[in-house]
Amino acid sequence: MNFSNSFSVSASALTAQRLRMDVISSNIANAETTRAQVSNGEFVPYRRKVVVMEPQKNSFDSILQSKMGGSNGVGQGVKVSAIQEDQSPLKPVYNPSHPDANAEGYVYMPNVDITKEMVDMISASRSYEANVTALNASKAMVMKALEIGR
């Protein structure tokens, strides 16, 4: 068994989940931001961001080894391929006294749902914890293997 592979898989997952939690935190912090950027001379509300993950591409060596029968097809980990803006519609809220209200009195608020963000944060946090547990288990196995060798 290749212990370094288990460490690198857990490390890549920890990095990806940490970035996911950072993006979710940014979404929560900007849930009321109506002036996130300027487009065509007008302020545009913040749009929710989503982390897109994918499996790490296999290296030439790992593909060659698997084709020659020297590999058992173990995964290589995960990587963040993109951070995309959610294109769901912005929420119109009637508030004629708001400085960003249009002629009808509506303000377009960000498409961030705090409840959904909190559920995503709990999911990312649990995934992070699970990967810490897997990393600690791998470390414990390496330590036991070293003790056997004494």
C-alpha positions, -999 to +999 in steps of 0.1 A: +000+000+000+013+034-009+009+056+022+020+088+004-010+084-020-034+084+010-018+115+024-019+133-009-056+124-015-066+136+020-045+168+016-061+176-018-095+171-002-087+193+028-075+221+005-106+219-017-130+218+013-112+248+029-116+268-003-153+258-005-158+270+031-140+303+022-163+308-008-194+300+013-182+326+039-179+351+012-214+344+000-228+348+035-209+381+040-222+395+008-258+384+011-270+420+013-245+436-011-263+455-039-231+472-052-206+443-058-193+455-092-200+480-119-212+468-153-221+493-181-219+522-157-244+506-133-240+488-100-246+451-101-256+431-070-234+403-057-239+369-073-236+337-053-204+318-061-201+280-063-169+259-062-166+233-089-145+202-081-132+174-102-109+145-099-072+152-104-060+142-138-038+111-138-002+116-146+013+098-176+031+075-152-001+064-134-019+058-167+010+038-180+012+017-148-025+010-149-024-001-185+006-024-177-013-039-148+009-023-121-017-001-106-050-010-089-068+022-101-065+041-068-077+077-071-054+107-072-074+131-052-096+161-060-089+196-073-109+228-077-115+233-114-134+266-111-153+291-090-184+300-109-211+325-104-246+311-098-268+324-127-301+320-108-322+352-109-316+380-084-343+387-059-364+418-064-374+435-031-398+464-029-380+492-011-385+526-028-363+544-002-332+523-010-306+542-029-304+514-055-341+512-061-353+513-098-381+535-111-407+510-098-392+510-063-376+475-066-341+467-054-324+436-069-308+417-040-281+390-043-292+355-051-278+342-018-300+321+004-285+320+039-302+287+048-287+270+017-253+285+025-254+272+060-263+237+048-234+239+024-211+251+051-221+222+074-215+198+045-181+212+037-172+212+074-182+176+078-162+166+047-132+185+061-136+166+094-139+133+076-107+139+057-088+149+089-100+116+104-087+097+073-054+115+074-050+107+111-059+071+105-032+069+077-007+085+100-015+060+128-011+031+103+024+044+093+034+048+129+022+012+137+041-001+107+073+016+119+068+001+153+066-034+138+099-028+120+118-022+153 
